[in-house]
Amino acid sequence: MMLNSDQAELDLPPPRSEAEPAFGGGCGGSAEGAGGVGPCPPAPGEPLKKELQHLSREERRRRRRATAKYRTAHATRERIRVEAFNMAFAELRKLLPTLPPDKKLSKIEILRLAICYISYLNHVLDV
């Protein structure tokens, strides 16, 4: 079941029985379902449900981040960020002279070598 960004797994409406229609039939803008059976999911733009209004901003954020959709999107963004970070180190590594040229360097070694190389180039320009 798809969760609203402000709705947590604990706040799901009760499952539909065979007697309840799948579309329409009771959620016509009211906060209660057909015959008061259960709450309808909030429509986009509606104020927060009464059950969520008492929660702090941090708790609502924590519940929203607990959804599988959010975790998947976050993992994708993080993967893209790490790939860009690693590509930047690879590009910097190509510019640094080492013996042998294909020597594997850690990220901290790349940064330290870059600092030394920049200092060396500054020294060469000053002379």
Phi, psi and omega in degrees: 000138182279132181258142173291157182296335179260005185250132179259168181300329181287341184261019182290146175291157180296152180299149180286141174271172180297333183284335181278135177289151182285328181238140180069208171066054169127339182261027185296055176091349180275164182279342181253152179282191182299122176066020179073023183293316181190166181287147175273152176296141182291141176282154178303135180093344177288152177295163180301148177296154182301327181294331183267345184292331181281347181283148177288165178300321180295319181292320177297319178296318180297318179292321179294322180286349180277355182281150180296323180298316180294315181298319179296316180295319180295317179297322179295314178299318180295320179298317179296318180297315181294320178298318178295320178298314180293323177295322178296319177294321179296319178295318178296320181299322180296335183274349185262133178279130175218161174239122351291157184298331183263018181297134179283126180239145174284170181296319179293324176295321177298315181295316180295318179295322178296318178298314179297319181293320178296319177298317179299314180297321176297319178297317179298320180291327182286334184279000000 
